[in-house]
Amino acid sequence: MAIKPLAITAYTVTNALGRGIAASLTALRNGQSGLRPCDFEDAGLPTWIGRVADVEDEPLTGKFAAFDCRNNRLARLALEQDGFAATARQARDRYGADRIGVFIGTSTSGIGATEHAYRDRDPATGSLPETFDYRHTHNLFSAADLTRRWLGLTGIALAVSTACSSSAKVFASAFRHMSAGFCDAAVVGGVDSLCLTTLYGFNALGLASTQVCRPWDSARDGLNIGEAAGFALLEWAKPGDGRMRLLGYGESSDAYHMTAAHPEGTGAALAMEQALARAELRPAQVDYINLHGTATPLNDAAEDKAVLRVFGSNTPCSSTKGWTGHTLGAAGITEATFIWLCLEHGFIPGTLNTRQPDPSLGAGIVLRNQERAAQVAMSNSFGFGGTNCSLLFGREET
C-alpha cells in the first residue's frame, strides 16, 4: 500500500545562485551558473566553487551569538527567505511548539569554526581560544538546534549526517516520526558551508576539477564544491490542497567501500526501487530524474548503471550541480527544491556545462532545458561510501 503523502506547504533555498527560490528559478531558467574560480579564504586551489555571497558580513548576534559560524549564518539566511520562518511560526501556533519536529542534514556542520580555532591556538601552550564554542558551532546538532530556537520550536529535533545524502534522508526521518505520532508536522532541511576541510579533502582525493564540473560528459574529471541551505515545511496532505507532495522514499547502504560507491550502482538502484514501491508507481510514471550527477568519472558511471537498471534509457534526467556545485550535506534539499520548481513551472533543466555526453553512459541525459509539464519526479542523493537516498515528488494528482 502506498505511503500516506506529505505536502510541502512552504520551502526556501539559498545557494550560489542567490537567496530565495526566485533567484534559483531565474538562474535555472536562464542557464546561469553560480560557479566561480575558488576564492575562499586562503585555499589557493585551482578549482571552482559555488559560494554564497556576503555570508562573511552577516554574523549571528544577541541571544544567537554563540551559534555564530559560517554554517549557522547560512542557515539563518535561508530561514529568513521566502517568508519561510514566518510560515513555520504560524504552523507552530496551529500545532503547538512541541508538535513540530526539526530534522536537519549536514555533513561538516560548523567545522570552519574549528579550523579557525586551531589556526589561532596559543603559540606557547597550544590551547584553543577561549572564544571557541564547539557545542554551538562544529557540533553536528548545531544547525538543528539553531533552527528550532530560531523558529521557537520545542519538539523532537535531530541532525542527520550521512555525507551527501544527509538532507534527502531528513524527509524519510520526518515521515517516520510523523507516522509514529512524535510530531504532527516537520521542518526539514539541510546546510553545508564551504570550509578548508572539504576543499582540501576532495582535492587530495583527486576529485576536485580544475574546470567547471561537467556531469555525464566524456571529458568530466571531477566535482566543484558548493555551499547551500534550504528548508521545507511538511504537513499531512489533504485532498484539494494543491501542494507538492512527497510520494515515496528509498534508502540503502552499499557497504562496499569507505569512500567509493558500488561500481554497479547496486545500492543506488535499490534506493530508487524502494521509492517507487512506497509510492506504488511504475518507472514509466516518473517524468524526470534529478541525478546525483557529481561529474566524477566513477560516480556518474555507477549512477548511470543504476538508472538503466531501474528506468532504462528513456526517462529524461539531468544533473543540476553545474549551477550550484556539489553542496554535500545540503544537496538533497537543494535539488528537492529544484524539482518542485520544475514541477510547478513546467520545465526540465538541462545539464549545464556538459558538451559531449559520454558514449559509454546510456541514461536519457538532457543537455538543454526542455519546456514540458511533469507530474512526478525523482531526486537522487548518494553519499560518501554508498549511503543512498531517492525521493519521489509529485503534484497533487499523479
C-alpha positions in Angstrom: 0.0 0.0 0.0 1.3 3.4 -0.9 2.5 5.6 1.9 0.3 8.5 3.1 1.7 11.5 1.2 3.2 14.5 2.9 2.5 18.0 1.5 5.3 20.6 1.1 3.5 23.6 2.4 6.4 26.0 2.3 10.0 25.9 1.1 13.1 28.0 0.5 16.6 27.6 -0.7 19.8 29.8 -0.8 22.9 28.8 -2.7 25.5 30.3 -5.1 22.6 31.3 -7.4 21.3 33.7 -4.8 19.0 34.0 -1.8 15.5 32.6 -2.1 13.7 30.4 -4.6 13.2 33.2 -7.2 17.0 33.5 -7.6 17.3 29.8 -8.2 14.4 29.7 -10.6 15.7 32.6 -12.7 19.2 31.0 -12.9 17.8 27.6 -13.8 15.6 29.1 -16.5 18.4 31.2 -18.0 21.2 28.7 -17.7 23.3 31.0 -15.4 25.8 29.1 -13.3 26.7 30.2 -9.8 30.2 28.6 -10.0 33.3 30.8 -9.9 37.1 30.2 -9.5 38.0 29.3 -6.0 38.4 32.5 -3.9 37.5 31.1 -0.5 39.8 32.3 2.3 43.4 31.3 1.5 42.6 27.9 -0.1 44.7 28.7 -3.2 43.3 25.6 -5.1 42.9 25.5 -8.9 39.2 24.6 -8.7 35.8 26.2 -9.0 33.3 26.7 -6.1 29.7 27.6 -5.6 29.9 30.4 -3.0 27.0 32.3 -1.3 27.8 36.0 -1.4 28.3 38.1 1.7 27.9 35.4 4.3 31.1 36.8 6.0 29.3 40.1 6.6 26.2 38.9 8.5 27.1 37.5 11.9 24.7 36.0 14.4 24.3 38.3 17.3 22.4 38.8 20.5 21.0 35.6 22.0 22.2 33.7 19.0 25.8 34.9 19.1 27.1 31.6 20.5 26.0 30.0 17.2 28.0 32.3 15.1 29.9 30.5 12.3 29.6 30.3 8.6 27.3 27.3 8.6 24.8 28.8 11.0 24.9 32.2 9.3 24.0 30.4 6.1 21.2 28.5 7.8 19.8 31.8 9.3 20.0 33.5 5.9 17.9 30.7 4.3 15.4 30.6 7.1 14.6 34.3 6.5 14.0 33.9 2.8 10.6 33.5 1.1 8.7 34.1 4.3 9.7 30.7 5.5 10.4 31.5 9.1 7.1 33.4 9.4 5.1 30.5 7.9 6.8 28.0 10.2 5.9 30.1 13.2 2.3 30.2 12.0 2.3 26.4 11.9 3.8 26.4 15.4 0.8 28.4 16.5 -1.6 25.9 14.9 0.0 22.7 16.1 1.9 23.8 19.2 5.6 24.4 19.6 6.2 20.8 20.8 4.4 19.2 17.9 6.6 20.3 15.0 9.7 18.2 14.5 13.0 19.6 13.2 15.2 17.3 11.0 18.3 18.9 9.6 21.0 17.3 7.4 24.7 18.4 7.3 28.0 16.7 6.6 30.6 19.0 8.2 28.4 21.4 10.2 30.4 24.4 11.5 33.8 22.8 11.1 35.1 26.1 9.7 35.0 27.5 13.3 37.2 24.7 14.5 39.6 25.4 11.6 39.9 29.0 12.7 40.3 28.0 16.3 43.3 25.7 15.5 44.8 28.5 13.4 44.6 30.8 16.4 46.0 28.5 19.0 48.1 29.9 21.8 51.7 29.7 20.4 53.1 28.8 23.8 50.6 26.3 25.1 48.7 25.2 22.0 45.5 25.9 23.8 42.4 26.8 21.7 41.0 30.3 22.0 38.6 30.7 25.0 36.0 32.1 22.5 35.8 28.8 20.6 32.4 27.2 21.2 32.3 23.7 19.8 28.8 22.9 21.1 27.1 25.7 19.2 29.2 25.7 16.0 31.0 22.5 15.0 28.8 20.0 16.8 26.6 18.2 14.2 23.4 19.2 16.1 24.3 22.9 16.0 22.2 23.8 12.9 19.2 21.8 14.1 19.5 23.5 17.5 19.7 26.9 15.8 16.7 26.1 13.6 14.4 25.0 16.4 15.4 28.0 18.6 15.0 30.5 15.7 11.5 29.2 15.0 10.6 28.8 18.6 10.0 25.0 18.4 10.4 22.7 21.4 9.5 19.3 19.9 11.8 16.5 18.7 14.9 17.8 16.9 17.7 15.8 15.3 20.6 16.1 12.9 21.2 13.6 10.0 24.8 13.3 8.9 25.2 10.7 6.1 27.5 12.7 3.8 25.9 13.9 0.6 22.5 12.1 1.2 22.0 13.9 4.6 19.3 16.4 3.6 17.5 13.9 1.5 17.3 11.4 4.3 15.6 14.0 6.6 12.4 13.6 4.5 12.4 9.9 5.4 13.1 10.6 9.1 10.4 13.2 9.2 7.9 10.8 7.6 8.7 8.1 10.1 8.4 10.4 13.1 5.1 11.8 11.9 3.7 8.4 11.2 4.7 7.2 14.7 2.9 10.2 16.3 6.0 12.0 17.6 5.0 15.2 15.7 2.2 16.5 13.6 4.4 18.5 11.1 8.0 18.9 10.4 10.6 21.4 9.4 13.2 19.5 7.2 16.3 20.9 5.6 20.0 21.0 5.3 23.0 23.2 5.4 26.6 22.8 4.5 29.1 25.7 4.0 32.5 26.0 2.4 35.4 25.1 4.5 39.1 24.1 4.0 38.4 20.6 5.2 36.2 19.7 2.3 38.1 21.8 -0.3 41.5 20.2 0.5 39.9 16.8 1.3 38.3 16.4 -2.1 41.4 17.9 -3.8 43.6 15.3 -2.0 41.3 12.5 -3.3 41.8 13.8 -6.8 38.1 14.6 -7.2 38.2 18.4 -7.4 38.0 19.5 -11.0 40.1 22.4 -12.3 37.2 23.3 -14.7 33.5 23.9 -14.2 32.1 20.5 -13.5 30.6 18.6 -16.4 28.3 15.8 -15.3 27.9 12.8 -17.7 30.4 14.5 -20.1 33.0 12.3 -21.8 35.7 14.7 -20.5 34.4 15.0 -16.9 37.2 14.9 -14.4 35.7 15.9 -11.0 33.4 18.0 -8.9 33.1 21.5 -7.7 32.3 22.1 -4.0 29.4 24.4 -3.2 27.5 25.6 -0.2 23.8 25.9 0.4 21.0 25.9 2.9 17.3 25.0 2.3 14.2 24.2 4.3 10.7 22.8 3.8 7.6 22.6 6.0 5.9 19.2 5.8 2.3 18.6 6.8 0.0 15.7 6.0 -1.5 16.2 2.6 -5.2 17.0 2.2 -7.3 16.4 -0.9 -7.5 19.5 -3.0 -4.7 21.3 -1.2 -2.8 21.8 -4.5 0.6 21.2 -2.9 3.7 19.4 -4.0 3.9 16.0 -2.2 6.4 13.5 -1.0 5.1 10.3 -2.6 7.9 7.9 -1.7 11.4 7.5 -0.4 14.1 4.8 -0.6 17.2 4.4 1.5 20.1 1.9 1.2 23.7 1.4 2.1 26.2 -0.1 -0.3 28.5 -1.4 2.4 31.0 -1.7 -0.4 33.9 0.8 0.2 34.7 3.5 2.7 34.5 6.3 0.1 33.6 4.8 -3.3 30.1 3.9 -4.5 29.4 0.3 -5.7 30.6 0.3 -9.3 27.5 -1.4 -10.5 25.2 1.1 -8.7 23.6 -1.7 -6.6 22.7 0.4 -3.6 21.6 3.3 -5.7 19.2 1.1 -7.7 17.8 -0.4 -4.5 17.0 3.1 -3.2 15.2 4.0 -6.4 13.3 0.8 -6.4 12.2 1.3 -2.8 11.0 4.8 -3.5 8.9 3.5 -6.4 7.5 0.7 -4.3 6.5 3.0 -1.5 4.7 5.3 -3.9 3.2 2.4 -5.8 4.4 3.8 -9.1 6.0 2.2 -12.1 9.2 3.5 -13.6 7.3 4.7 -16.7 5.3 7.0 -14.5 8.3 9.1 -13.5 8.7 12.1 -15.8 12.1 13.3 -14.7 15.1 12.3 -12.6 17.4 14.8 -10.9 20.6 12.8 -10.8 23.2 12.9 -8.1 25.5 13.6 -11.0 28.7 14.8 -9.3 30.8 14.7 -12.5 33.4 12.4 -11.1 34.1 9.6 -13.6 33.3 6.6 -11.3 30.2 8.1 -9.6 28.5 9.1 -12.8 29.2 5.7 -14.3 27.8 3.9 -11.3 24.7 6.0 -11.1 24.2 5.5 -14.9 24.1 1.7 -14.4 21.6 2.1 -11.6 19.3 4.3 -13.6 19.5 2.0 -16.6 18.7 -1.0 -14.4 15.6 0.7 -12.9 14.3 3.0 -15.6 16.0 2.1 -18.9 17.3 4.8 -21.2 14.1 6.8 -22.0 13.4 8.7 -18.8 14.7 12.3 -19.0 17.4 13.0 -16.4 19.9 15.7 -15.7 22.3 16.9 -13.0 21.9 20.5 -11.7 25.3 20.6 -10.0 26.7 22.7 -12.9 24.6 25.5 -11.4 25.4 25.2 -7.7 28.4 22.8 -7.4 28.1 19.8 -5.1 26.6 21.2 -1.9 27.3 18.0 0.0 25.0 17.7 3.0 22.7 20.3 1.5 22.5 18.7 -1.9 19.3 16.7 -1.0 17.2 19.7 0.0 18.7 21.9 -2.8 17.8 19.5 -5.5 14.4 18.7 -4.0 13.6 22.4 -4.2 14.7 22.4 -7.8 12.3 19.6 -8.6 9.4 21.5 -7.0 10.3 24.5 -9.2 10.4 22.3 -12.3 7.0 20.7 -11.5 5.4 24.0 -10.7 6.7 25.9 -13.7 6.7 23.1 -16.3 10.3 22.6 -17.4 13.1 20.1 -17.1 16.5 21.6 -16.5 19.4 20.6 -18.7 22.9 19.5 -17.6 24.8 22.8 -17.5 28.4 22.8 -18.9 28.1 19.3 -20.4 29.0 19.4 -24.1 29.6 15.8 -25.2 27.8 13.1 -23.3 30.0 10.1 -22.5 29.0 7.5 -25.2 29.6 4.7 -22.6 26.7 6.0 -20.5 23.2 5.2 -21.5 20.8 7.2 -19.3 18.5 9.7 -21.0 20.6 12.7 -20.2 19.0 16.1 -21.1 21.6 18.7 -22.2 19.4 21.8 -22.6 16.3 23.0 -20.7 13.0 21.5 -22.0 9.6 23.1 -21.6 7.4 20.2 -20.7 4.9 19.5 -18.0 5.8 16.8 -15.5 3.7 15.2 -12.8 6.2 13.0 -10.9 10.0 13.5 -10.5 12.7 11.7 -8.6 15.7 13.2 -6.8 18.8 11.1 -6.2 21.3 11.8 -3.4 24.1 9.3 -3.0 26.6 9.9 -0.2 30.3 9.0 0.5 30.8 5.3 0.9 27.4 4.4 -0.6 24.7 5.9 1.8 21.9 6.4 -0.7 18.5 8.1 -0.7 16.0 8.6 -3.5 12.9 10.8 -3.1 9.8 10.8 -5.3 7.8 14.0 -5.5 4.6 14.8 -7.4 1.8 17.2 -8.0 -1.5 16.6 -6.2 -2.9 14.3 -8.9 -0.5 11.7 -10.2 
